[in-house]
């Protein structure tokens, strides 16, 4: 019964699935349990803190464990067991620009982009969403192509070569990162990046104020 499993069990299931897929992963810091923590002889206030122990950390639980995360990332099961079968609930980093690229947008932009992609009959690949309302679209990797410079005034970001995203079921302060549309069971074919990027940018340019509706997952 998956619903009875603990967050650490779900984390271990998730990293083993990435290993089975051959997707390289690396450990990321995690959000420590709220409470009073002693540091430098003083008690810090209660609240969510990052396991990096930097009181100025602006991305608690959302950055890699080490500076060499890109070369340390692996699909080797022994290495994954070493990191994720201990007591620390390390979050999970997925390098981008190898098997896939990732496009990031807020919920309202993502929802309208999905509507236009479905209406046009364009394929949609794996999609995740995060507690802060950010939605991540996985597409084919733009291997060897020049970097994309997106308009700075639009709420759309691109993660390509040398970058990373936080993968499900990583836990942040508000909730876990989750799959909205998980990858196909075996060797998923990532969709072309151009239609998804165009849909997201078009939705961002036409952004309207007001509440956004969480889209219902559908095939295609």
C-alpha positions as CSV (number, residue, x, y, z in Angstrom):
1,X,0.0,0.0,0.0
2,X,1.9,3.0,-1.3
3,X,-0.2,5.4,0.7
4,X,1.1,3.9,3.9
5,X,4.8,4.3,3.0
6,X,6.9,6.9,4.7
7,X,8.5,9.9,2.9
8,X,11.9,8.2,3.1
9,X,10.4,5.0,1.6
10,X,8.9,7.0,-1.3
11,X,12.3,8.8,-1.8
12,X,14.1,5.4,-2.0
13,X,11.5,4.1,-4.4
14,X,11.9,7.2,-6.6
15,X,15.7,7.1,-6.8
16,X,15.6,3.4,-7.7
17,X,13.2,4.1,-10.5
18,X,15.6,6.8,-11.8
19,X,18.4,4.2,-11.7
20,X,16.3,1.7,-13.6
21,X,15.7,4.3,-16.3
22,X,19.4,5.1,-16.5
23,X,18.7,8.7,-15.5
24,X,21.7,10.2,-13.7
25,X,20.9,11.8,-10.3
26,X,22.8,13.5,-7.6
27,X,21.9,14.3,-3.9
28,X,20.6,17.7,-2.9
29,X,20.2,19.2,0.5
30,X,16.9,18.8,2.4
31,X,14.8,20.9,4.6
32,X,15.5,20.1,8.2
33,X,12.8,19.5,10.8
34,X,11.4,22.8,12.2
35,X,12.6,23.5,15.7
36,X,15.2,25.2,17.7
37,X,18.7,24.6,16.5
38,X,21.9,25.5,18.4
39,X,24.6,27.2,16.3
40,X,27.7,29.1,17.4
41,X,26.5,29.0,21.0
42,X,23.1,30.6,20.2
43,X,19.7,29.2,19.5
44,X,18.3,30.0,16.1
45,X,14.6,30.6,15.9
46,X,12.2,27.8,15.0
47,X,11.5,27.4,11.3
48,X,12.4,25.6,8.1
49,X,16.2,25.4,7.6
50,X,18.4,23.9,5.0
51,X,20.7,21.0,5.8
52,X,23.6,23.0,4.4
53,X,23.4,24.9,7.8
54,X,23.9,28.3,6.1
55,X,21.5,30.6,7.9
56,X,21.5,32.8,4.8
57,X,20.5,30.0,2.5
58,X,17.8,31.3,0.1
59,X,17.0,27.9,-1.4
60,X,16.5,25.5,1.5
61,X,16.5,22.0,0.2
62,X,16.7,23.0,-3.4
63,X,20.4,23.0,-4.2
64,X,22.9,20.2,-4.8
65,X,25.0,18.7,-2.0
66,X,28.3,19.5,-3.6
67,X,29.9,21.7,-6.2
68,X,30.8,18.7,-8.3
69,X,27.2,17.5,-8.5
70,X,27.3,17.3,-12.3
71,X,30.2,14.8,-12.3
72,X,29.0,13.0,-9.2
73,X,25.5,12.4,-10.7
74,X,25.1,8.7,-11.4
75,X,22.7,5.9,-12.3
76,X,24.8,3.4,-10.5
77,X,22.7,1.5,-8.0
78,X,25.5,1.0,-5.5
79,X,26.1,4.7,-5.3
80,X,22.4,5.5,-5.0
81,X,22.1,3.0,-2.2
82,X,25.0,4.7,-0.4
83,X,23.3,8.1,-0.6
84,X,19.7,7.3,-0.1
85,X,19.6,4.3,2.2
86,X,21.1,6.1,5.1
87,X,19.3,8.3,7.6
88,X,19.5,11.6,5.7
89,X,16.5,12.3,3.4
90,X,18.6,13.9,0.6
91,X,16.6,15.5,-2.1
92,X,17.2,14.5,-5.8
93,X,18.8,16.5,-8.5
94,X,18.3,15.7,-12.2
95,X,21.0,17.1,-14.6
96,X,19.4,18.8,-17.7
97,X,20.8,19.1,-21.2
98,X,21.6,15.3,-21.5
99,X,18.5,13.1,-21.8
100,X,16.1,16.1,-21.6
101,X,15.8,19.8,-21.2
102,X,13.3,21.4,-18.8
103,X,11.1,24.5,-19.2
104,X,9.8,26.2,-16.0
105,X,6.6,28.4,-15.7
106,X,4.1,29.3,-13.0
107,X,0.7,27.5,-12.8
108,X,-1.4,30.0,-14.7
109,X,1.1,30.1,-17.6
110,X,1.5,26.3,-17.6
111,X,-2.3,25.7,-17.5
112,X,-2.9,27.9,-20.6
113,X,0.1,26.5,-22.4
114,X,-1.3,22.9,-21.9
115,X,-4.7,24.0,-23.2
116,X,-3.1,25.3,-26.4
117,X,-0.8,22.3,-26.8
118,X,-3.8,20.0,-26.6
119,X,-5.9,22.0,-29.0
120,X,-3.1,21.9,-31.5
121,X,-2.5,18.2,-31.0
122,X,1.1,18.6,-29.9
123,X,2.7,16.0,-27.6
124,X,3.3,16.8,-24.0
125,X,6.0,14.9,-22.1
126,X,6.7,14.5,-18.4
127,X,5.6,17.4,-16.2
128,X,6.3,18.1,-12.6
129,X,5.0,20.7,-10.2
130,X,6.5,22.2,-7.0
131,X,5.0,23.6,-3.9
132,X,5.7,27.2,-4.9
133,X,3.4,26.8,-8.0
134,X,6.2,26.2,-10.5
135,X,5.5,23.7,-13.3
136,X,8.3,22.0,-15.2
137,X,8.0,20.6,-18.7
138,X,10.5,18.0,-19.9
139,X,11.4,18.1,-23.6
140,X,14.1,16.7,-25.9
141,X,17.6,18.0,-25.2
142,X,19.0,20.7,-27.5
143,X,22.3,18.9,-27.7
144,X,25.1,21.2,-29.0
145,X,22.7,24.0,-29.9
146,X,23.4,27.6,-28.7
147,X,21.9,28.7,-25.4
148,X,18.4,30.2,-25.5
149,X,18.0,33.7,-24.2
150,X,14.4,34.2,-23.0
151,X,12.8,37.6,-22.6
152,X,13.7,38.7,-19.0
153,X,10.2,40.2,-18.4
154,X,8.4,36.8,-19.0
155,X,8.0,34.2,-16.2
156,X,9.5,31.4,-18.2
157,X,12.9,29.8,-17.5
158,X,14.9,27.3,-19.4
159,X,17.2,24.6,-18.0
160,X,19.7,23.1,-20.5
161,X,23.3,21.9,-20.5
162,X,25.1,22.3,-17.2
163,X,22.0,23.0,-15.2
164,X,19.6,20.9,-13.1
165,X,16.1,20.6,-11.6
166,X,14.8,19.2,-8.4
167,X,13.1,15.8,-9.1
168,X,10.1,14.1,-7.4
169,X,9.7,13.1,-4.7
170,X,12.1,15.8,-3.3
171,X,10.6,17.5,-0.2
172,X,10.6,21.3,0.2
173,X,9.2,23.4,3.0
174,X,5.6,23.4,1.7
175,X,5.2,20.0,0.1
176,X,6.9,17.4,-2.1
177,X,7.8,17.9,-5.7
178,X,5.4,15.7,-7.6
179,X,4.8,14.3,-11.1
180,X,1.7,15.8,-12.7
181,X,2.4,13.7,-15.8
182,X,5.0,11.0,-15.1
183,X,7.4,9.7,-17.7
184,X,6.4,6.6,-19.7
185,X,7.3,3.3,-18.1
186,X,10.1,2.5,-20.4
187,X,12.5,4.9,-22.2
188,X,10.0,7.7,-22.8
189,X,10.4,9.7,-26.0
190,X,10.6,13.3,-25.0
191,X,8.6,15.8,-27.1
192,X,10.1,18.4,-29.4
193,X,11.0,21.5,-27.4
194,X,9.8,24.1,-30.0
195,X,6.0,23.7,-29.6
196,X,6.2,23.6,-25.8
197,X,8.5,26.6,-25.6
198,X,6.3,28.6,-28.0
199,X,3.1,27.7,-26.1
200,X,4.7,28.7,-22.7
201,X,6.0,32.0,-24.1
202,X,2.7,32.8,-25.8
203,X,0.8,32.1,-22.6
204,X,3.2,34.2,-20.7
205,X,2.8,37.2,-23.0
206,X,-1.0,36.9,-22.7
207,X,-0.9,36.5,-19.0
208,X,-4.1,37.7,-17.2
209,X,-4.6,38.4,-13.5
210,X,-6.9,36.1,-11.6
211,X,-6.9,32.6,-10.1
212,X,-5.4,29.8,-12.1
213,X,-7.1,26.4,-12.4
214,X,-5.0,23.3,-11.9
215,X,-5.2,21.3,-15.2
216,X,-6.5,17.7,-15.2
217,X,-3.9,15.2,-16.5
218,X,-4.7,13.7,-19.8
219,X,-2.9,11.4,-22.2
220,X,-1.1,13.0,-25.1
